[in-house]
Amino acid sequence: MRGVLAVFKNSHHAVTDANGSFTLPDLPPGKYTVTAWHETYGTQSKQIVISASESQALNFVFKVTAY
């Protein structure tokens, strides 16, 4: 058995679905750094600016390393 515990400094977080997609609903307008974390492949971060009633797509691609 194994578990993962994550503590965040804010209320905006998501877990990906079976397709790897995620949403952050009701995100107020502003500049954000979105960080994706994978337990084996580490983290990646991207900065975005969201204006009122806007929706944006972000893509994170983790490279699989050979054993």
N, CA, C and O atoms as a Maestro MAE file, in Angstrom:
{
 s_m_m2io_version
 :::
 2.0.0
}

f_m_ct {
 s_m_title
 :::
 protein
 m_atom[268] {
  # First column is atom index #
  i_m_mmod_type
  r_m_x_coord
  r_m_y_coord
  r_m_z_coord
  i_m_residue_number
  s_m_chain_name
  s_m_pdb_residue_name
  s_m_pdb_atom_name
  i_m_atomic_number
  :::
  1 25 0.836 -1.153 0.000 1 A "MET " " N  " 7
  2 3 0.000 0.000 0.000 1 A "MET " " CA " 6
  3 2 0.899 1.240 0.000 1 A "MET " " C  " 6
  4 15 1.983 1.245 0.583 1 A "MET " " O  " 8
  5 25 0.425 2.264 -0.657 2 A "ARG " " N  " 7
  6 3 1.205 3.484 -0.778 2 A "ARG " " CA " 6
  7 2 0.259 4.665 -0.848 2 A "ARG " " C  " 6
  8 15 -0.852 4.540 -1.363 2 A "ARG " " O  " 8
  9 25 0.680 5.796 -0.343 3 A "GLY " " N  " 7
  10 3 -0.148 6.994 -0.390 3 A "GLY " " CA " 6
  11 2 0.699 8.218 -0.670 3 A "GLY " " C  " 6
  12 15 1.911 8.213 -0.456 3 A "GLY " " O  " 8
  13 25 0.054 9.260 -1.147 4 A "VAL " " N  " 7
  14 3 0.714 10.530 -1.423 4 A "VAL " " CA " 6
  15 2 -0.086 11.616 -0.727 4 A "VAL " " C  " 6
  16 15 -1.310 11.664 -0.850 4 A "VAL " " O  " 8
  17 25 0.591 12.480 -0.003 5 A "LEU " " N  " 7
  18 3 -0.035 13.606 0.667 5 A "LEU " " CA " 6
  19 2 0.582 14.877 0.126 5 A "LEU " " C  " 6
  20 15 1.805 15.015 0.105 5 A "LEU " " O  " 8
  21 25 -0.248 15.805 -0.311 6 A "ALA " " N  " 7
  22 3 0.242 17.080 -0.841 6 A "ALA " " CA " 6
  23 2 -0.399 18.207 -0.054 6 A "ALA " " C  " 6
  24 15 -1.609 18.205 0.174 6 A "ALA " " O  " 8
  25 25 0.411 19.168 0.362 7 A "VAL " " N  " 7
  26 3 -0.069 20.338 1.099 7 A "VAL " " CA " 6
  27 2 0.144 21.552 0.203 7 A "VAL " " C  " 6
  28 15 1.241 21.767 -0.310 7 A "VAL " " O  " 8
  29 25 -0.907 22.340 0.018 8 A "PHE " " N  " 7
  30 3 -0.856 23.483 -0.880 8 A "PHE " " CA " 6
  31 2 -1.014 24.784 -0.116 8 A "PHE " " C  " 6
  32 15 -1.664 24.832 0.928 8 A "PHE " " O  " 8
  33 25 -0.408 25.847 -0.654 9 A "LYS " " N  " 7
  34 3 -0.525 27.167 -0.061 9 A "LYS " " CA " 6
  35 2 -1.769 27.908 -0.556 9 A "LYS " " C  " 6
  36 15 -2.059 29.010 -0.090 9 A "LYS " " O  " 8
  37 25 -2.500 27.313 -1.492 10 A "ASN " " N  " 7
  38 3 -3.694 27.963 -2.024 10 A "ASN " " CA " 6
  39 2 -4.795 26.928 -2.230 10 A "ASN " " C  " 6
  40 15 -4.588 25.731 -2.027 10 A "ASN " " O  " 8
  41 25 -5.965 27.408 -2.634 11 A "SER " " N  " 7
  42 3 -7.106 26.503 -2.797 11 A "SER " " CA " 6
  43 2 -7.277 26.020 -4.233 11 A "SER " " C  " 6
  44 15 -8.238 25.308 -4.524 11 A "SER " " O  " 8
  45 25 -6.381 26.383 -5.130 12 A "HIS " " N  " 7
  46 3 -6.505 26.011 -6.537 12 A "HIS " " CA " 6
  47 2 -5.602 24.818 -6.840 12 A "HIS " " C  " 6
  48 15 -4.382 24.954 -6.932 12 A "HIS " " O  " 8
  49 25 -6.215 23.658 -6.990 13 A "HIS " " N  " 7
  50 3 -5.468 22.450 -7.310 13 A "HIS " " CA " 6
  51 2 -6.401 21.465 -8.015 13 A "HIS " " C  " 6
  52 15 -7.623 21.585 -7.928 13 A "HIS " " O  " 8
  53 25 -5.824 20.504 -8.703 14 A "ALA " " N  " 7
  54 3 -6.624 19.521 -9.426 14 A "ALA " " CA " 6
  55 2 -5.855 18.216 -9.524 14 A "ALA " " C  " 6
  56 15 -4.630 18.183 -9.406 14 A "ALA " " O  " 8
  57 25 -6.594 17.152 -9.742 15 A "VAL " " N  " 7
  58 3 -6.032 15.836 -10.014 15 A "VAL " " CA " 6
  59 2 -6.473 15.475 -11.430 15 A "VAL " " C  " 6
  60 15 -7.631 15.684 -11.790 15 A "VAL " " O  " 8
  61 25 -5.569 14.940 -12.223 16 A "THR " " N  " 7
  62 3 -5.915 14.607 -13.605 16 A "THR " " CA " 6
  63 2 -6.913 13.447 -13.663 16 A "THR " " C  " 6
  64 15 -6.980 12.607 -12.765 16 A "THR " " O  " 8
  65 25 -7.684 13.434 -14.753 17 A "ASP " " N  " 7
  66 3 -8.622 12.328 -14.971 17 A "ASP " " CA " 6
  67 2 -7.910 11.200 -15.713 17 A "ASP " " C  " 6
  68 15 -6.690 11.235 -15.872 17 A "ASP " " O  " 8
  69 25 -8.654 10.215 -16.159 18 A "ALA " " N  " 7
  70 3 -8.075 9.052 -16.839 18 A "ALA " " CA " 6
  71 2 -7.347 9.420 -18.133 18 A "ALA " " C  " 6
  72 15 -6.460 8.690 -18.574 18 A "ALA " " O  " 8
  73 25 -7.719 10.549 -18.742 19 A "ASN " " N  " 7
  74 3 -7.062 11.012 -19.971 19 A "ASN " " CA " 6
  75 2 -5.918 11.978 -19.710 19 A "ASN " " C  " 6
  76 15 -5.266 12.433 -20.649 19 A "ASN " " O  " 8
  77 25 -5.667 12.294 -18.453 20 A "GLY " " N  " 7
  78 3 -4.610 13.238 -18.114 20 A "GLY " " CA " 6
  79 2 -5.062 14.689 -18.137 20 A "GLY " " C  " 6
  80 15 -4.232 15.592 -18.035 20 A "GLY " " O  " 8
  81 25 -6.349 14.929 -18.269 21 A "SER " " N  " 7
  82 3 -6.892 16.287 -18.319 21 A "SER " " CA " 6
  83 2 -7.212 16.790 -16.917 21 A "SER " " C  " 6
  84 15 -7.478 16.010 -16.003 21 A "SER " " O  " 8
  85 25 -7.179 18.109 -16.772 22 A "PHE " " N  " 7
  86 3 -7.554 18.718 -15.500 22 A "PHE " " CA " 6
  87 2 -8.192 20.068 -15.765 22 A "PHE " " C  " 6
  88 15 -7.995 20.659 -16.826 22 A "PHE " " O  " 8
  89 25 -8.955 20.554 -14.797 23 A "THR " " N  " 7
  90 3 -9.527 21.892 -14.872 23 A "THR " " CA " 6
  91 2 -9.329 22.590 -13.533 23 A "THR " " C  " 6
  92 15 -9.259 21.953 -12.482 23 A "THR " " O  " 8
  93 25 -9.244 23.895 -13.597 24 A "LEU " " N  " 7
  94 3 -9.196 24.721 -12.398 24 A "LEU " " CA " 6
  95 2 -10.366 25.704 -12.496 24 A "LEU " " C  " 6
  96 15 -10.173 26.848 -12.908 24 A "LEU " " O  " 8
  97 25 -11.575 25.273 -12.125 25 A "PRO " " N  " 7
  98 3 -12.761 26.117 -12.290 25 A "PRO " " CA " 6
  99 2 -12.750 27.305 -11.326 25 A "PRO " " C  " 6
  100 15 -12.137 27.267 -10.259 25 A "PRO " " O  " 8
  101 25 -13.446 28.350 -11.741 26 A "ASP " " N  " 7
  102 3 -13.621 29.547 -10.907 26 A "ASP " " CA " 6
  103 2 -12.308 30.207 -10.523 26 A "ASP " " C  " 6
  104 15 -12.185 30.761 -9.431 26 A "ASP " " O  " 8
  105 25 -11.338 30.153 -11.404 27 A "LEU " " N  " 7
  106 3 -10.042 30.788 -11.163 27 A "LEU " " CA " 6
  107 2 -10.190 32.291 -11.405 27 A "LEU " " C  " 6
  108 15 -10.568 32.687 -12.507 27 A "LEU " " O  " 8
  109 25 -9.907 33.137 -10.417 28 A "PRO " " N  " 7
  110 3 -10.039 34.582 -10.609 28 A "PRO " " CA " 6
  111 2 -9.013 35.097 -11.627 28 A "PRO " " C  " 6
  112 15 -7.961 34.483 -11.800 28 A "PRO " " O  " 8
  113 25 -9.304 36.209 -12.297 29 A "PRO " " N  " 7
  114 3 -8.342 36.788 -13.239 29 A "PRO " " CA " 6
  115 2 -7.007 37.072 -12.540 29 A "PRO " " C  " 6
  116 15 -6.978 37.440 -11.365 29 A "PRO " " O  " 8
  117 25 -5.910 36.898 -13.275 30 A "GLY " " N  " 7
  118 3 -4.596 37.170 -12.716 30 A "GLY " " CA " 6
  119 2 -3.506 36.385 -13.405 30 A "GLY " " C  " 6
  120 15 -3.745 35.666 -14.375 30 A "GLY " " O  " 8
  121 25 -2.300 36.537 -12.881 31 A "LYS " " N  " 7
  122 3 -1.132 35.829 -13.400 31 A "LYS " " CA " 6
  123 2 -0.862 34.644 -12.479 31 A "LYS " " C  " 6
  124 15 -0.828 34.790 -11.257 31 A "LYS " " O  " 8
  125 25 -0.672 33.483 -13.070 32 A "TYR " " N  " 7
  126 3 -0.495 32.253 -12.292 32 A "TYR " " CA " 6
  127 2 0.684 31.441 -12.798 32 A "TYR " " C  " 6
  128 15 1.029 31.484 -13.979 32 A "TYR " " O  " 8
  129 25 1.286 30.712 -11.894 33 A "THR " " N  " 7
  130 3 2.251 29.682 -12.243 33 A "THR " " CA " 6
  131 2 1.573 28.352 -11.959 33 A "THR " " C  " 6
  132 15 1.239 28.047 -10.815 33 A "THR " " O  " 8
  133 25 1.372 27.562 -13.008 34 A "VAL " " N  " 7
  134 3 0.736 26.253 -12.875 34 A "VAL " " CA " 6
  135 2 1.842 25.211 -12.897 34 A "VAL " " C  " 6
  136 15 2.656 25.173 -13.820 34 A "VAL " " O  " 8
  137 25 1.864 24.370 -11.879 35 A "THR " " N  " 7
  138 3 2.896 23.341 -11.771 35 A "THR " " CA " 6
  139 2 2.247 21.964 -11.819 35 A "THR " " C  " 6
  140 15 1.314 21.674 -11.069 35 A "THR " " O  " 8
  141 25 2.754 21.124 -12.709 36 A "ALA " " N  " 7
  142 3 2.312 19.728 -12.798 36 A "ALA " " CA " 6
  143 2 3.373 18.870 -12.129 36 A "ALA " " C  " 6
  144 15 4.570 19.077 -12.331 36 A "ALA " " O  " 8
  145 25 2.931 17.907 -11.333 37 A "TRP " " N  " 7
  146 3 3.849 17.039 -10.603 37 A "TRP " " CA " 6
  147 2 3.549 15.584 -10.933 37 A "TRP " " C  " 6
  148 15 2.390 15.172 -10.966 37 A "TRP " " O  " 8
  149 25 4.599 14.813 -11.177 38 A "HIS " " N  " 7
  150 3 4.471 13.372 -11.381 38 A "HIS " " CA " 6
  151 2 5.426 12.699 -10.408 38 A "HIS " " C  " 6
  152 15 6.572 13.124 -10.262 38 A "HIS " " O  " 8
  153 25 4.961 11.661 -9.750 39 A "GLU " " N  " 7
  154 3 5.759 11.033 -8.693 39 A "GLU " " CA " 6
  155 2 7.072 10.444 -9.190 39 A "GLU " " C  " 6
  156 15 8.011 10.314 -8.405 39 A "GLU " " O  " 8
  157 25 7.170 10.087 -10.462 40 A "THR " " N  " 7
  158 3 8.404 9.537 -11.014 40 A "THR " " CA " 6
  159 2 9.184 10.555 -11.831 40 A "THR " " C  " 6
  160 15 10.413 10.590 -11.765 40 A "THR " " O  " 8
  161 25 8.482 11.389 -12.605 41 A "TYR " " N  " 7
  162 3 9.137 12.266 -13.578 41 A "TYR " " CA " 6
  163 2 9.304 13.712 -13.116 41 A "TYR " " C  " 6
  164 15 9.764 14.547 -13.894 41 A "TYR " " O  " 8
  165 25 8.949 14.023 -11.897 42 A "GLY " " N  " 7
  166 3 9.221 15.348 -11.345 42 A "GLY " " CA " 6
  167 2 8.149 16.386 -11.624 42 A "GLY " " C  " 6
  168 15 6.967 16.061 -11.733 42 A "GLY " " O  " 8
  169 25 8.577 17.651 -11.738 43 A "THR " " N  " 7
  170 3 7.628 18.748 -11.920 43 A "THR " " CA " 6
  171 2 7.944 19.550 -13.171 43 A "THR " " C  " 6
  172 15 9.071 19.559 -13.666 43 A "THR " " O  " 8
  173 25 6.926 20.214 -13.658 44 A "GLN " " N  " 7
  174 3 7.051 21.179 -14.745 44 A "GLN " " CA " 6
  175 2 6.139 22.346 -14.396 44 A "GLN " " C  " 6
  176 15 5.052 22.147 -13.855 44 A "GLN " " O  " 8
  177 25 6.576 23.563 -14.704 45 A "SER " " N  " 7
  178 3 5.776 24.747 -14.415 45 A "SER " " CA " 6
  179 2 5.635 25.610 -15.661 45 A "SER " " C  " 6
  180 15 6.539 25.687 -16.493 45 A "SER " " O  " 8
  181 25 4.485 26.253 -15.767 46 A "LYS " " N  " 7
  182 3 4.219 27.201 -16.851 46 A "LYS " " CA " 6
  183 2 3.470 28.387 -16.264 46 A "LYS " " C  " 6
  184 15 2.647 28.226 -15.363 46 A "LYS " " O  " 8
  185 25 3.759 29.583 -16.779 47 A "GLN " " N  " 7
  186 3 3.056 30.783 -16.334 47 A "GLN " " CA " 6
  187 2 1.965 31.136 -17.333 47 A "GLN " " C  " 6
  188 15 2.164 31.038 -18.544 47 A "GLN " " O  " 8
  189 25 0.813 31.548 -16.817 48 A "ILE " " N  " 7
  190 3 -0.295 31.982 -17.652 48 A "ILE " " CA " 6
  191 2 -0.913 33.234 -17.057 48 A "ILE " " C  " 6
  192 15 -0.786 33.499 -15.862 48 A "ILE " " O  " 8
  193 25 -1.580 33.995 -17.900 49 A "VAL " " N  " 7
  194 3 -2.358 35.155 -17.458 49 A "VAL " " CA " 6
  195 2 -3.792 34.897 -17.887 49 A "VAL " " C  " 6
  196 15 -4.065 34.652 -19.062 49 A "VAL " " O  " 8
  197 25 -4.709 34.954 -16.922 50 A "ILE " " N  " 7
  198 3 -6.124 34.711 -17.165 50 A "ILE " " CA " 6
  199 2 -6.883 36.020 -16.974 50 A "ILE " " C  " 6
  200 15 -6.724 36.700 -15.961 50 A "ILE " " O  " 8
  201 25 -7.710 36.364 -17.961 51 A "SER " " N  " 7
  202 3 -8.600 37.515 -17.801 51 A "SER " " CA " 6
  203 2 -10.005 37.002 -17.508 51 A "SER " " C  " 6
  204 15 -10.250 35.797 -17.564 51 A "SER " " O  " 8
  205 25 -10.920 37.899 -17.197 52 A "ALA " " N  " 7
  206 3 -12.278 37.519 -16.795 52 A "ALA " " CA " 6
  207 2 -12.947 36.639 -17.846 52 A "ALA " " C  " 6
  208 15 -12.866 36.921 -19.041 52 A "ALA " " O  " 8
  209 25 -13.599 35.587 -17.405 53 A "SER " " N  " 7
  210 3 -14.365 34.656 -18.246 53 A "SER " " CA " 6
  211 2 -13.530 34.009 -19.338 53 A "SER " " C  " 6
  212 15 -14.079 33.605 -20.363 53 A "SER " " O  " 8
  213 25 -12.223 33.898 -19.153 54 A "GLU " " N  " 7
  214 3 -11.347 33.309 -20.160 54 A "GLU " " CA " 6
  215 2 -11.025 31.867 -19.800 54 A "GLU " " C  " 6
  216 15 -10.993 31.491 -18.629 54 A "GLU " " O  " 8
  217 25 -10.790 31.081 -20.820 55 A "SER " " N  " 7
  218 3 -10.372 29.696 -20.660 55 A "SER " " CA " 6
  219 2 -9.101 29.491 -21.481 55 A "SER " " C  " 6
  220 15 -9.009 29.964 -22.614 55 A "SER " " O  " 8
  221 25 -8.130 28.794 -20.917 56 A "GLN " " N  " 7
  222 3 -6.883 28.524 -21.631 56 A "GLN " " CA " 6
  223 2 -6.512 27.055 -21.480 56 A "GLN " " C  " 6
  224 15 -6.866 26.398 -20.501 56 A "GLN " " O  " 8
  225 25 -5.795 26.568 -22.469 57 A "ALA " " N  " 7
  226 3 -5.305 25.189 -22.424 57 A "ALA " " CA " 6
  227 2 -3.809 25.198 -22.127 57 A "ALA " " C  " 6
  228 15 -3.068 26.022 -22.662 57 A "ALA " " O  " 8
  229 25 -3.377 24.292 -21.284 58 A "LEU " " N  " 7
  230 3 -1.953 24.083 -20.992 58 A "LEU " " CA " 6
  231 2 -1.634 22.628 -21.272 58 A "LEU " " C  " 6
  232 15 -2.438 21.744 -20.976 58 A "LEU " " O  " 8
  233 25 -0.481 22.380 -21.835 59 A "ASN " " N  " 7
  234 3 -0.040 21.016 -22.074 59 A "ASN " " CA " 6
  235 2 1.289 20.783 -21.370 59 A "ASN " " C  " 6
  236 15 2.244 21.538 -21.554 59 A "ASN " " O  " 8
  237 25 1.338 19.750 -20.580 60 A "PHE " " N  " 7
  238 3 2.565 19.328 -19.926 60 A "PHE " " CA " 6
  239 2 2.945 17.982 -20.514 60 A "PHE " " C  " 6
  240 15 2.108 17.082 -20.594 60 A "PHE " " O  " 8
  241 25 4.191 17.832 -20.923 61 A "VAL " " N  " 7
  242 3 4.665 16.573 -21.500 61 A "VAL " " CA " 6
  243 2 5.860 16.104 -20.671 61 A "VAL " " C  " 6
  244 15 6.896 16.767 -20.619 61 A "VAL " " O  " 8
  245 25 5.699 14.975 -20.040 62 A "PHE " " N  " 7
  246 3 6.784 14.378 -19.256 62 A "PHE " " CA " 6
  247 2 7.468 13.320 -20.107 62 A "PHE " " C  " 6
  248 15 6.811 12.454 -20.683 62 A "PHE " " O  " 8
  249 25 8.774 13.395 -20.180 63 A "LYS " " N  " 7
  250 3 9.541 12.412 -20.957 63 A "LYS " " CA " 6
  251 2 9.822 11.190 -20.106 63 A "LYS " " C  " 6
  252 15 10.309 11.289 -18.980 63 A "LYS " " O  " 8
  253 25 9.506 10.046 -20.665 64 A "VAL " " N  " 7
  254 3 9.769 8.772 -19.983 64 A "VAL " " CA " 6
  255 2 11.244 8.439 -20.181 64 A "VAL " " C  " 6
  256 15 11.748 8.444 -21.304 64 A "VAL " " O  " 8
  257 25 11.918 8.153 -19.088 65 A "THR " " N  " 7
  258 3 13.330 7.808 -19.171 65 A "THR " " CA " 6
  259 2 13.476 6.284 -19.183 65 A "THR " " C  " 6
  260 15 12.779 5.569 -18.463 65 A "THR " " O  " 8
  261 25 14.384 5.820 -20.003 66 A "ALA " " N  " 7
  262 3 14.637 4.375 -20.084 66 A "ALA " " CA " 6
  263 2 15.340 3.897 -18.821 66 A "ALA " " C  " 6
  264 15 16.065 4.659 -18.181 66 A "ALA " " O  " 8
  265 25 15.130 2.663 -18.472 67 A "TYR " " N  " 7
  266 3 15.749 2.105 -17.280 67 A "TYR " " CA " 6
  267 2 17.196 1.834 -17.509 67 A "TYR " " C  " 6
  268 15 17.886 1.358 -16.607 67 A "TYR " " O  " 8
  :::
 }
 m_bond[267] {
  # First column is bond index #
  i_m_from
  i_m_to
  i_m_order
  :::
  1 1 2 1
  2 2 3 1
  3 3 4 2
  4 3 5 1
  5 5 6 1
  6 6 7 1
  7 7 8 2
  8 7 9 1
  9 9 10 1
  10 10 11 1
  11 11 12 2
  12 11 13 1
  13 13 14 1
  14 14 15 1
  15 15 16 2
  16 15 17 1
  17 17 18 1
  18 18 19 1
  19 19 20 2
  20 19 21 1
  21 21 22 1
  22 22 23 1
  23 23 24 2
  24 23 25 1
  25 25 26 1
  26 26 27 1
  27 27 28 2
  28 27 29 1
  29 29 30 1
  30 30 31 1
  31 31 32 2
  32 31 33 1
  33 33 34 1
  34 34 35 1
  35 35 36 2
  36 35 37 1
  37 37 38 1
  38 38 39 1
  39 39 40 2
  40 39 41 1
  41 41 42 1
  42 42 43 1
  43 43 44 2
  44 43 45 1
  45 45 46 1
  46 46 47 1
  47 47 48 2
  48 47 49 1
  49 49 50 1
  50 50 51 1
  51 51 52 2
  52 51 53 1
  53 53 54 1
  54 54 55 1
  55 55 56 2
  56 55 57 1
  57 57 58 1
  58 58 59 1
  59 59 60 2
  60 59 61 1
  61 61 62 1
  62 62 63 1
  63 63 64 2
  64 63 65 1
  65 65 66 1
  66 66 67 1
  67 67 68 2
  68 67 69 1
  69 69 70 1
  70 70 71 1
  71 71 72 2
  72 71 73 1
  73 73 74 1
  74 74 75 1
  75 75 76 2
  76 75 77 1
  77 77 78 1
  78 78 79 1
  79 79 80 2
  80 79 81 1
  81 81 82 1
  82 82 83 1
  83 83 84 2
  84 83 85 1
  85 85 86 1
  86 86 87 1
  87 87 88 2
  88 87 89 1
  89 89 90 1
  90 90 91 1
  91 91 92 2
  92 91 93 1
  93 93 94 1
  94 94 95 1
  95 95 96 2
  96 95 97 1
  97 97 98 1
  98 98 99 1
  99 99 100 2
  100 99 101 1
  101 101 102 1
  102 102 103 1
  103 103 104 2
  104 103 105 1
  105 105 106 1
  106 106 107 1
  107 107 108 2
  108 107 109 1
  109 109 110 1
  110 110 111 1
  111 111 112 2
  112 111 113 1
  113 113 114 1
  114 114 115 1
  115 115 116 2
  116 115 117 1
  117 117 118 1
  118 118 119 1
  119 119 120 2
  120 119 121 1
  121 121 122 1
  122 122 123 1
  123 123 124 2
  124 123 125 1
  125 125 126 1
  126 126 127 1
  127 127 128 2
  128 127 129 1
  129 129 130 1
  130 130 131 1
  131 131 132 2
  132 131 133 1
  133 133 134 1
  134 134 135 1
  135 135 136 2
  136 135 137 1
  137 137 138 1
  138 138 139 1
  139 139 140 2
  140 139 141 1
  141 141 142 1
  142 142 143 1
  143 143 144 2
  144 143 145 1
  145 145 146 1
  146 146 147 1
  147 147 148 2
  148 147 149 1
  149 149 150 1
  150 150 151 1
  151 151 152 2
  152 151 153 1
  153 153 154 1
  154 154 155 1
  155 155 156 2
  156 155 157 1
  157 157 158 1
  158 158 159 1
  159 159 160 2
  160 159 161 1
  161 161 162 1
  162 162 163 1
  163 163 164 2
  164 163 165 1
  165 165 166 1
  166 166 167 1
  167 167 168 2
  168 167 169 1
  169 169 170 1
  170 170 171 1
  171 171 172 2
  172 171 173 1
  173 173 174 1
  174 174 175 1
  175 175 176 2
  176 175 177 1
  177 177 178 1
  178 178 179 1
  179 179 180 2
  180 179 181 1
  181 181 182 1
  182 182 183 1
  183 183 184 2
  184 183 185 1
  185 185 186 1
  186 186 187 1
  187 187 188 2
  188 187 189 1
  189 189 190 1
  190 190 191 1
  191 191 192 2
  192 191 193 1
  193 193 194 1
  194 194 195 1
  195 195 196 2
  196 195 197 1
  197 197 198 1
  198 198 199 1
  199 199 200 2
  200 199 201 1
  201 201 202 1
  202 202 203 1
  203 203 204 2
  204 203 205 1
  205 205 206 1
  206 206 207 1
  207 207 208 2
  208 207 209 1
  209 209 210 1
  210 210 211 1
  211 211 212 2
  212 211 213 1
  213 213 214 1
  214 214 215 1
  215 215 216 2
  216 215 217 1
  217 217 218 1
  218 218 219 1
  219 219 220 2
  220 219 221 1
  221 221 222 1
  222 222 223 1
  223 223 224 2
  224 223 225 1
  225 225 226 1
  226 226 227 1
  227 227 228 2
  228 227 229 1
  229 229 230 1
  230 230 231 1
  231 231 232 2
  232 231 233 1
  233 233 234 1
  234 234 235 1
  235 235 236 2
  236 235 237 1
  237 237 238 1
  238 238 239 1
  239 239 240 2
  240 239 241 1
  241 241 242 1
  242 242 243 1
  243 243 244 2
  244 243 245 1
  245 245 246 1
  246 246 247 1
  247 247 248 2
  248 247 249 1
  249 249 250 1
  250 250 251 1
  251 251 252 2
  252 251 253 1
  253 253 254 1
  254 254 255 1
  255 255 256 2
  256 255 257 1
  257 257 258 1
  258 258 259 1
  259 259 260 2
  260 259 261 1
  261 261 262 1
  262 262 263 1
  263 263 264 2
  264 263 265 1
  265 265 266 1
  266 266 267 1
  267 267 268 2
  :::
 }
}
